[in-house]
Amino acid sequence: MKLSLFFLIIIICPFIFFGTIKSSNQKEINNHTIEYEPTLNKTTDNYSKVVALTFDDGPSSYTDEILDVLEKYNVTATFFVVGTNLNTKYNNTMARLIKLGNEVGIHGYSHKEFTKIKQSKVVEEIEYTNKLLKGFNIEAKYIRPPYGSINNKLKKIIEYPIILWNVDTLDWKYKDALKIYNNSIDDIHDGSIILMHDHYLSSVKALDLIIPKLQEDGYKIVNITELFSLKDINLENGKTYRSAK
């Protein structure tokens, strides 16, 4: 009897042991077993180059998905928001955006081209959007004029650094993740400011291609403040910046 029990234990134990190992590395979704994703390497101390990610026109229903991707790869970005999109349904999104280390700039209230409206209206667009942001307990740091449209007269009245870009992913045009990736990846260099938008699903998917490629190529991806700080450049109000060079 004891001998039979001994052999039974020997036969059963491996199944219990290996079954436990398998279950710890898998999860059940809709009755299908899939492997867990590997843990991402979030070390950011060994990068030799640095770039800034920026997003225009939000917040939107896709902003949280953008934040998911940024958090996944442990990077931050700067979001240039439009005042008309700032309503209470994005309270949690905006709070999460800041909590994750991202920052916010102003992209106008109505997204009207600054050079095509009166200077007094430009000031109103900026001030009212800033007032709305303060309702989210957010202090705007920068201005990005809609369409990047700016002139010397406006520079004299804008009391923020004016952040433009040198890499346009054209995500608003292509709306295809692979095309967005191929259109932009070779144009990115040390000090680049990358323009994307956070209200297209294709932008979310493209971001999930762009970030790991840049990290693989030795880039640290940061927000605007970090970019210029790492490059020892002091930003000045009323001055335009396309990159940190």
JOCOR-V749982 format. One record per pair of residues at least 12 apart in sequence whose C-alpha atoms are under 10 Angstrom apart, sorted by the first residue. I is the first residue (numbers start at 1). GAP is how many residues later the second one is. Records with the same first field share a line. If there is no record, write none. Layout:
BEGIN
I = GAP / GAP
END
This chain:
BEGIN
22 = 13
23 = 12
24 = 12
25 = 12 / 13
39 = 33
40 = 32 / 33 / 34
41 = 31 / 32 / 33
42 = 29 / 30 / 31 / 32 / 33 / 173
43 = 30 / 31 / 177
44 = 29 / 30 / 31 / 171 / 174 / 175 / 176 / 177
45 = 175
46 = 172 / 173 / 174
47 = 167 / 168 / 169 / 170 / 171 / 172 / 173 / 174
48 = 142 / 169 / 170 / 171 / 172
49 = 140 / 141 / 142 / 143 / 165 / 166 / 168 / 169 / 170 / 171 / 172
50 = 139 / 140 / 141 / 142 / 143 / 164 / 165 / 168 / 169 / 170 / 171 / 172 / 173 / 176 / 177 / 178 / 180 / 181 / 194
51 = 26 / 137 / 138 / 139 / 140 / 141 / 142 / 143 / 163 / 168 / 169 / 170 / 171 / 172 / 173 / 175 / 176 / 177 / 192 / 193
52 = 23 / 24 / 25 / 26 / 113 / 138 / 139 / 140 / 141 / 142 / 143 / 167 / 168 / 169 / 170 / 171 / 172 / 173 / 174 / 175 / 176 / 191 / 192
53 = 17 / 22 / 23 / 24 / 25 / 26 / 49 / 112 / 114 / 139 / 140 / 141 / 142 / 143 / 154 / 158 / 168 / 169 / 170 / 171 / 174
54 = 22 / 23 / 24 / 25 / 26 / 48 / 49 / 50 / 51 / 109 / 110 / 111 / 139 / 140 / 141 / 142 / 143 / 144 / 168 / 169 / 170
55 = 22 / 23 / 24 / 25 / 26 / 49 / 50 / 139 / 140 / 141 / 142 / 143 / 144 / 148
56 = 22 / 23 / 24 / 25 / 26 / 49 / 50 / 51 / 88 / 90 / 91 / 139 / 140 / 141 / 142 / 143
57 = 22 / 23 / 24 / 25 / 26 / 27 / 28 / 49 / 50 / 51 / 52 / 54 / 89 / 139 / 140 / 141 / 142
58 = 21 / 22 / 23 / 24 / 25 / 26 / 27 / 28 / 32 / 49 / 139 / 140 / 141
59 = 20 / 21 / 22 / 23 / 24 / 25 / 26 / 27 / 28 / 30 / 31 / 34 / 35 / 138 / 139 / 140
60 = 21 / 22 / 25 / 26 / 29 / 30 / 33 / 137 / 138 / 139 / 140
61 = 28 / 29 / 32 / 137 / 138 / 139 / 140
62 = 31 / 135 / 136 / 137 / 138 / 139 / 140 / 141 / 142
63 = 16 / 27 / 30 / 31 / 34 / 134 / 135 / 136 / 137 / 138 / 141
64 = 26 / 28 / 29 / 30 / 32 / 33 / 134 / 140
65 = 28 / 133 / 134 / 136 / 138 / 139 / 140
66 = 31 / 131 / 132 / 133 / 134 / 135 / 137 / 138 / 139 / 141 / 142
67 = 26 / 29 / 30 / 33 / 35 / 131 / 137
68 = 29 / 136 / 140
69 = 135 / 136 / 138 / 139 / 142
70 = 27 / 30 / 32 / 134 / 137 / 138 / 141 / 151
71 = 26 / 29 / 30
72 = 136
73 = 135 / 138 / 139 / 142 / 148
74 = 26 / 27 / 137 / 146 / 147 / 148
75 = 25 / 26 / 27 / 136 / 140 / 145 / 146 / 147 / 148
76 = 21 / 22 / 24 / 25 / 26 / 27 / 144 / 145 / 146 / 147 / 148 / 150
77 = 20 / 23 / 24 / 25 / 26 / 27 / 117 / 144 / 145 / 146 / 147 / 148 / 149
78 = 19 / 20 / 23 / 24 / 25 / 26 / 27 / 63 / 64 / 117 / 144 / 145 / 146 / 147
79 = 18 / 23 / 24 / 25 / 26 / 27 / 28 / 61 / 63 / 65 / 117 / 118 / 119 / 144 / 145
80 = 23 / 24 / 25 / 26 / 27 / 28 / 60 / 61 / 62 / 63 / 64 / 65 / 66 / 83 / 117 / 118
81 = 23 / 24 / 25 / 26 / 27 / 28 / 30 / 48 / 52 / 59 / 62 / 63 / 117
82 = 23 / 24 / 25 / 26 / 27 / 28 / 29 / 43 / 44 / 47 / 64
83 = 23 / 24 / 25 / 26 / 27 / 28 / 42 / 43 / 44 / 45 / 46 / 47 / 48 / 49 / 50
84 = 24 / 25 / 26 / 27 / 45 / 48
85 = 24 / 25 / 44
86 = 23 / 43 / 46 / 47 / 49 / 50
87 = 45 / 46 / 48 / 49
88 = 47 / 48
90 = 46
91 = 44 / 45
92 = 44
94 = 39 / 42 / 43 / 44
95 = 41 / 42 / 43
98 = 39 / 40
101 = 121 / 122
102 = 120 / 121 / 122 / 123
103 = 35 / 36 / 37 / 38 / 39 / 120 / 121 / 122
104 = 29 / 34 / 35 / 36 / 37 / 38 / 39 / 119 / 120
105 = 24 / 25 / 28 / 33 / 34 / 35 / 36 / 37 / 38 / 39 / 55 / 56 / 57 / 58 / 119
106 = 19 / 20 / 21 / 23 / 24 / 27 / 33 / 34 / 35 / 36 / 37 / 38 / 39 / 40 / 54 / 56 / 57
107 = 18 / 19 / 22 / 35 / 36 / 37 / 38 / 39 / 40 / 41
108 = 14 / 15 / 16 / 17 / 18 / 19 / 20 / 21 / 22 / 35 / 36 / 37 / 38
109 = 13 / 15 / 16 / 17 / 18 / 19 / 20 / 21 / 23 / 37
110 = 15 / 16 / 19 / 36
111 = 14 / 34 / 35 / 36
112 = 13 / 33 / 34 / 35 / 37
113 = 32 / 33 / 34 / 35 / 36 / 37
114 = 31 / 32 / 33 / 34 / 35 / 36 / 37 / 40
115 = 30 / 31 / 32 / 33 / 34 / 35 / 36 / 38 / 39
116 = 33 / 34
118 = 36
119 = 34 / 35 / 38 / 39
120 = 37
122 = 23 / 32 / 35 / 36
123 = 31 / 34 / 35 / 36
126 = 14 / 17 / 19 / 32 / 33 / 34
140 = 20
141 = 19 / 20 / 21 / 83 / 84
142 = 16 / 17 / 18 / 19 / 20 / 21 / 82 / 83 / 93 / 95 / 96
143 = 15 / 16 / 17 / 18 / 19 / 20 / 21 / 94 / 95 / 97
144 = 16 / 17 / 18 / 19 / 20 / 21 / 96 / 97
145 = 17 / 18 / 19
146 = 18
147 = 17
148 = 14 / 15 / 16 / 17 / 92
149 = 15
150 = 12 / 14 / 90
151 = 89
152 = 86 / 87
153 = 85
154 = 84
155 = 82 / 83 / 84 / 85
156 = 81 / 82 / 83
157 = 80 / 81
158 = 79 / 80 / 81
159 = 77 / 78 / 79 / 80
160 = 75 / 76 / 77 / 78 / 79 / 80
161 = 73 / 74 / 75 / 76 / 77 / 78 / 79 / 80
162 = 73 / 74 / 75 / 76 / 77 / 78 / 79 / 80
163 = 30 / 61 / 72 / 75 / 76 / 77 / 78 / 79 / 80
164 = 29 / 30 / 31 / 76 / 77 / 78 / 79
165 = 27 / 28 / 29 / 30 / 31 / 75 / 76 / 77 / 78 / 79
166 = 21 / 22 / 23 / 25 / 26 / 27 / 28 / 29 / 75 / 76 / 77 / 78
167 = 16 / 17 / 18 / 19 / 20 / 21 / 22 / 25 / 26 / 27 / 28 / 29 / 75 / 76
168 = 12 / 15 / 16 / 19 / 20 / 25 / 26 / 27 / 28
169 = 12 / 13 / 14 / 15 / 16 / 18 / 19 / 25 / 26 / 27 / 28 / 34 / 37
170 = 13 / 14 / 25 / 26 / 27 / 33
171 = 12 / 13 / 24 / 25 / 26 / 27 / 28 / 29 / 30 / 31 / 32 / 33 / 35
172 = 24 / 25 / 26 / 27 / 28 / 30 / 31
174 = 28 / 29
175 = 25 / 26 / 27 / 28 / 30 / 31
176 = 24 / 25 / 26 / 27 / 29 / 30
177 = 23 / 24 / 25 / 26 / 27 / 28 / 29 / 30 / 31 / 32 / 33
178 = 24 / 25 / 27 / 28 / 29 / 31 / 32
179 = 23 / 27
180 = 16 / 22 / 23 / 25 / 26 / 27 / 29 / 30
181 = 22 / 24 / 25 / 26 / 27 / 28 / 29 / 30 / 32
182 = 24 / 27 / 28
184 = 26
185 = 24 / 25 / 26 / 28 / 29
188 = 26 / 31
189 = 25 / 30 / 54
190 = 28 / 29 / 30 / 37 / 53 / 54 / 55
191 = 28 / 36 / 37 / 39 / 40 / 51 / 52 / 53 / 54
192 = 29 / 35 / 50 / 51 / 52 / 53
193 = 28 / 29 / 30 / 31 / 34 / 48 / 49 / 50 / 51
194 = 48 / 49
224 = 19 / 20
227 = 16 / 17
228 = 13 / 15 / 16 / 17
229 = 15
230 = 14
231 = 13 / 14
232 = 12
233 = 12
END
